[in-house]
Each structure stands twice: as C-alpha cells, then as structure tokens.
C-alpha cells in the first residue's frame, strides 16, 4: 500500500500539472476547454513515457533548464521592481488568518506548500540508473533540495512584496503572471506562458514515468495482477502500466480542480513519509548495521503525521480522493490474491522494475 500510495501521488501530481497546462499557461495563446487540453496533454506524456527511459530523462534535463529560467526571470523582475521602490516590505509581516488562528493558518499553508517539494522522492526509483548511487544519489538529492528551497523562498518573498497575498491566492496557478504584471508591466506574458508550458510538462513527465515503473515492479513481485508487468516487445517499456496510470490521470483531470489535486498529492506523500520514519525506528532496533540519527525519525513522525491529518486544516475532499485512489490499490491486491493466492514478497526488490 505504501508503494501504491507513492504511485498515486505521482498520478495526482501529473494531473495537477495537466490542469495548470490547460487552464493557465496555454490560455496565453489560445482558449480551449481545460479538460480537453489536459487530457491530450496526458496522452502526449504517455507516448513519451512509452518511448523509453533514456528519451524521457533527456527531455527532463532540457525541460528543467527551461523551468529554471522561468523562476530566475521572476526573481530578476522582482528584484528590479523592489529595488526600484515598487515593493511593499510591510506585507511580509502581515498576519491575516481570517476565521482561523495563526497556528492553523501556518500549518494549512505548510501542508499545501509541501507540494512545491514533491518530486524528490521520485528520484530514488531511478537511482539504479546512475553509477555509484550510494555516493552520488544522496549528494545530488540534498543539493537539489537546498537549491530548490532557496529559489522557492526568494520567489515567495518577492511575490508577496509586489502583490497582496489575497490577490495571489485568488489567482491560484496564474499567480506568477500577476507578479510579472506588477514588476514589469510591459513584459510579454506570452514568453513566461511558454516557459510555464515546458515547466508543467517537466513535472508531469517525471511523475508519470515513476508511477508506471512502480506498477510494473509491483506486478513483477506478484502484488498486483501480472498484466501490469507486461512489456512492449519493441520498446521494452511497461505499456499496460503506462495506459493504466494515464487513464487514472485523465479521470482526475476531468473530475477535480487544481487545488484539490495538489493538496491530495501532498497528503499522500505526507502519509508515506510518516510511515517511512516509523520504519527507520524499526530498522534501528532490528538491524545493528542500520544507522540513522536518533532524533530525526521522531521529528519526521510528528511533523508529517500532523500535516497529514484534518487538524492541520486540510479539506475533507482531499481525504476522499486519496481514499478512492488507495481503494483501487486494495481492489487490485484482492483480485491478485484471489487469482494466485498469497505470495511472500521481498520488499527490497520493489524498485528494481
């Protein structure tokens, strides 16, 4: 169920990007129904995913550079406007929590902003694709998280100084367009719209890649029905898993809004991270060769566990969507259990698909 939860988070994250693609960035060029654009977007991702890992990773590197240029553009415009006297630094100290208290407002914002850091957990599923992952992977992930967090904080601070928080919240996925309009009124928004298109493709591609490979791995371990492990004879990619995850993503695109999808992604991963920290404590007791700091798992359990509960201000709809997705996993497991019976699984092999 933990593996299936990670897979579901990848699909909801990709669906969020698909909604942003059709409802925000593409509208700078043409007006089309969001559900239709987002559905075609998911199908396009499926074709790239079907093509193979090598092509997908190369595309991801190019798209990451384009995405980074968009964030650097926002930072450059923001700094120019703020240094020119356009920003209002007093907004950074304003606390307007509405009907809720300050603590609940902060935790609700944190649980939603967690979505900004979603994706780093996907990289572990691809660690075996690199040489000497024990040395390379931890450094790459930690440096990546540090750089991304720094960029996000700078963008958030500059955005808050240029545009009131209420306007940013109302704009939702088009908030950065408001920042550009405030900081550089004459800047062509279509340029940033084009960058945004590439950025959401990047986010969705890596998540759909991860989701399909997890399904493939679970099928090979006989946890879910074996057809999900079928590989195309020519491309050698798990085509059944790709089709299944694409269909689920399209259903989510048609039936849910972008805020609900983003919040559900964060909810699923917070639940996974809570369980992972519990597992770390268990491993420290069972395996003398397993080393980990003594205090970090407890902090992770408390913080992640709290943010994954309604006490953090999380809407009930997110739990409903998460329950439906995980229910699909339960159904697949039950079907598999009835067909082939009980199978003992080595959990260390789950990512080797």
N, C-alpha and C positions, 0 to 999 in steps of 0.2 A: 504493500500500500504506500510506503514511503516513496518507492521508485515511481509508482503510478502518479503520486502527487506531484513529484518533480516534473513528470511528463505533462501533466495537466497544466502546471504553471507555465510551461513553455508554450502551450497552445493558447492559453488566455493572454499571455504577453504578445504573441504574434497577432492575435485578434485585435488587441489594443492598438498595435501599430497599423493594422489594416484600416481600422476606423479613422485613425489620425491621417492616414494617406488619403482616404476619400473625402473626409469631412473637413479637413483643414488645408493641407498643402496643395492638393490638386485643384482646389477651388480658386487658387490664384491664376489658373489658366483656363479652366472650363468648369461649368456647372453640370454635374451628373448626380444621379441618385447614389447616396453613400453606400447603401447595401450592395448595389450592383458593382461599383468600383472596388469595394473592399473584397467582394467575392472573387472577382477577376484577379485582384492582387494576390489572394491566397493561392489561386490556381497557378499563377506565374511562379510563386515561390516553390510550389510542388514540382514544377518542371525543372527548376534549378536544382532542387534537392535530389530529384530523380537522376539528374545528370551525373552527380557524384560528389564526394567529399572534397577532392582536390579543387574542382572548379568552384565549389561553394566557399571554401576557405579563401581562395584567391580573390573572389568577389567581395568577401567580407573585409579583407585588408584594404581594398580600394575604397569601399564604402565608409569604412571607419575614418579614413583620412578626410573624406568629403564631409562627414558628420562633424569631425573635429573643427574643420574650417568654419562651419556654421556657428559653433559655440564661441570660437575665437572672434568671429565677426560681432557677435552680441557683446562680448567683453570689450572689444575695441570701441564700438559705438557707445557703450555705456560709460566707459572711462572718458571718452571725448566729451560727452554731454555733461557728466558730473563735474569734470574739471572746468568746464565752461560755465558752470553755475546753474545748470538745469535741474539737477537732482535735489531731493529733499531728504537730508540725512535723518531728520527727526522721525521719519516713518519707521526707521529701524528699531526705535524704542517704543513704538506704539503697541499696546496690547488691548485689542478689542475682541473679546471672546464671545460676545453675544449672550446667548442664554446659558452657556456652559462656563465652568470655571477655567482658570488658566491651565491647571494640570491636565484636564480632559482635552482642552484645545490643543495643547502641545503634543500629547500622546496621539490624538487623532491625526494631527498633521504629520507626525513621525511615521505612523503606520502607513499613511498614503505616500509620503516621500520615500519610503523604503523601496518603492517601485523603481526609483531612479537608479538604484544599485543592483537591480535584478539583472542577471546575465553572467555574473562572475561565477556563480555556482555551476553554470553550464560547462565552463571550460574544463572541469575535472573529467567530464565524459570524453573529452578529446585529448586528454593528457598523454595517452599511449601513442598518439600520432607524432609526438616530438621525441628527440633524442635526449637521453638522460633526464627524464621528467622529475626525478627526485631532487635534482639540483635546480633545474630550470623553472619548473612549474610554480613552486612557492614564491620565488622571487618575482616572476612575471605577474602573478595574481596580486601580490601585495603592492607592488609598484603601480600596477594598473588601478587598483582601488584607491590608492593615495592620490594619483593624478586626477582620476575622475571626480573624486570627492572635492578636491581643491577647485576644479573647474566649475562644478555644480554650485558650490558655496559662493564663488565670485559672481556667477551669473545670477544667483538668487538675490544677493545683496544689491547689485547694480539694478536689477529689475525692480526691486522694492523701492529703491530711491527714485526711480524715474516714473513708475506707475503705481498708483494706490493699490493696496492689497485687494480691495473689493473688486476693482476692475480686472486684476489678474485672475482672480477666482472666477469671475463671470466669463472671461474669455476662454477658460479651460485650455484646450490644446493649442489655441491660437494666441496664447499669452505673449509669446516672444514677438509676434507681429506687432502687438501693442507697444512693446519695448522699443522696437525699431522705429515705429511711428513717432514715439516721444523723443527718442535720442537723435534720430536722423530723419526728419520729415520728408526729405527729398529722395531718400534711398529707395530704389526699386524693389518692392516687396516680392516681385516675381523671382528675383535672384535667390532670396532666402527661401522662398517656396520650393524652388528646385533643389536646394540643399536639403530641405526638410524631407522631400520625397526620397532622396537617396538614404537619408538617415533612418527613416522608418523601415525601408527595405532591409537595411543592415540589421536592425534589431529583430525584425521578424524572421529573417533568413536563418540566423544562428539558432534561434529558439525552435524553429520547425525542424532544423537539422538534428538538434539534440533530442527532441521529442520522438521523432521517428526511430532514431537509433536505440532509445531506451525501450520502446515497444519491441523492436527486433530482438534486443537482448533478453527481455523477459520471455518472449516466445521460445527462444532457443533454450532457455532454462526450464521450459515447460511450466511456467507460472500462469500464462495466459494461452489461449488456443494457438496451436502451431502455425496456422496460416499467416499470422502476423510476422512470422520469421521468414517468409518466402522472399527470395532474392531474384531480381530480374536476370535472365540468362546472359544478356549482353552487357548491361551497365553494372551489374553486380551490386545493385542498391535495393534496400528493402521496400519494394514498391507497394505492398499491401499496407505496411505501417505508414507510409507516406500518404496514401489515399485516405486512410482512416483519420489521421491527425488533421488532414486538410478539410475533411468533411466536418469534423468537430469544430474547427476554427470558423468555417463558414456559418455554421449554426449559431455560434456565439456572436459573430458579426451582425447577423440579421436580428437577433433577439435581445441584445444588451447594449447599453451605451458605454462610452469610452471610460468614464469614471468608475463604473461598476466592474468593468473588465480589469482595469489597472489595480483596483483595490482587491479584487479576488486573487490576482497574481501574487500580490504581497501577502495576503492571508495564507495561501497555500504554502509559500516558501517559509513564512514565519513558523508555521506548524512543523515543517520539515526540520528547520534549524533547531527548534526546541528539542525534537526527538534526537537529533544528531548530538546535541550537548549531553543529553541523558546517556546516549550510547558511549560517549567519551568517558563518563564516570564509571560505567560498567566495565569498559575495556581496561581502565586503570586498575581495577580490582582483580580482573581475571587474568590479565596478561602482564607479567612483570617487565617484559621488554617494551611495552607500550608506554611512551612518555608523553605527558601533557601538563601544562600548568595546572595547579590545584584549584585556582580561584576562577579562571575564565569560564569553565563549563557552568558553574553556578550562576555567574552573571548572565551568561547566554540564556540559560533556562528561564530566569526571572524576566529578563527584558523581552525576549522573543515570545515567551509564553503569555506575558501580559498583553503585548501588542496584537496577539492572535485571538484575543477574547473580546466580547462586546464591551467590557469595561473600559477599553481604550477609545470608545466612541465609534467603533466600526459598525456600519449599517448592517441590518439583518439580511438584506438582499445578497450580500457577498457570501454569507454562510449558506444561503440557499443554492447559489450557483456552484459553490465548492462541493456541497453535499451531492448535487446531481452528478457532477463530474466524477467524484470518487465512487458514487453508486455504480457508474458504468464500469469502473475497475472491479468492483465487487462482483458484478454480473459476469464479467469475463472470467474472473477467477473461478466462480461457481460452475460455469459452463465447462471450463477446462477440467475442474475437479471431477465432475460427473462423467466426463468422457474418458479421461486417462487415469483417474484415481489420484491418490496422494503421491507426491514426489518430493523427496528431500533435496533441497537446493543449497548450493554453496553460494552465499551472498557475495563473496569476494569476486565472483565471476560475472556479476550482473552487468558491469560496464564494458565487458570485453566484446560485446556485439558492436 
